[in-house]
Amino acid sequence: MSKLTNCKACGKEMTKRSICPNCGKDQRIFFVRHKILTVLAVLIIALIGFVTNAYVAGQATVLVLIIMCIIGSVVDKVQSKKVAR
């Protein structure tokens, strides 16, 4: 199996799953390009699942607060790393 493919923008040969060295077009899939959004989407889906399950048990408020604190700390760490660059 070849590890080379053609760029979707300029047609030059390049490696798969990377950025084209000729035109700079990012060839990676959305989830690889946007890791933070992917993690947040997974956490939100998990939050909805936990809340609907915990709502039946009557423990939704505590669970929502815990998950929101975790999400907040992750976002804070990511933002502080971006500022440090």
C-alpha positions in Angstrom: 0.0 0.0 0.0 1.4 3.4 -1.0 1.9 6.1 1.6 1.7 8.8 -1.1 -1.4 10.5 -2.4 -2.3 13.5 -4.5 -3.2 16.8 -2.8 -6.8 17.7 -3.1 -6.1 21.4 -3.8 -3.0 21.5 -6.1 -2.7 17.8 -7.3 1.0 17.4 -6.3 2.1 14.1 -4.8 2.4 14.1 -1.0 2.3 11.8 2.0 -1.1 10.8 3.3 -2.7 12.5 6.4 -0.5 15.6 6.4 -0.2 19.1 5.2 0.8 19.6 1.5 4.4 21.0 1.3 3.5 22.7 -2.0 0.3 24.7 -1.3 -0.1 24.2 2.5 -3.6 22.6 2.4 -4.3 20.6 5.5 -5.3 17.0 4.3 -6.1 15.6 7.8 -9.6 14.7 8.8 -11.7 17.2 11.0 -11.2 15.2 14.2 -7.4 15.2 13.9 -7.2 18.9 13.0 -9.5 20.0 15.8 -8.5 17.9 18.8 -9.9 20.3 21.4 -13.3 20.4 19.7 -13.4 16.7 19.4 -12.6 16.2 23.2 -15.3 18.8 24.1 -17.9 17.1 21.8 -17.2 13.7 23.4 -17.4 15.2 26.9 -20.7 17.0 26.1 -22.2 13.7 24.7 -21.0 11.9 27.8 -22.5 14.6 30.0 -25.8 14.3 28.3 -25.7 10.5 28.8 -24.8 10.8 32.4 -27.3 13.5 33.2 -30.2 11.6 31.6 -29.1 8.5 33.5 -28.5 10.3 36.8 -31.8 12.3 36.5 -33.7 9.0 36.9 -31.7 8.3 40.0 -32.0 11.9 41.3 -28.3 12.7 41.4 -28.1 14.9 38.3 -27.1 18.1 40.0 -23.9 16.8 41.7 -22.9 14.9 38.5 -23.3 18.0 36.3 -21.2 20.1 38.7 -18.4 17.6 38.8 -18.3 17.2 35.0 -18.5 21.0 34.4 -15.6 21.5 36.8 -13.5 18.9 34.9 -14.4 20.5 31.6 -13.5 24.0 33.0 -10.1 22.8 34.2 -9.3 21.2 30.9 -10.2 24.4 29.0 -8.2 26.5 31.4 -5.1 24.4 31.0 -5.5 24.5 27.2 -5.9 28.3 27.2 -2.9 28.8 29.5 -0.7 26.7 27.1 -1.8 28.8 24.2 -1.0 32.0 26.0 2.5 30.7 27.0 3.4 30.1 23.3 
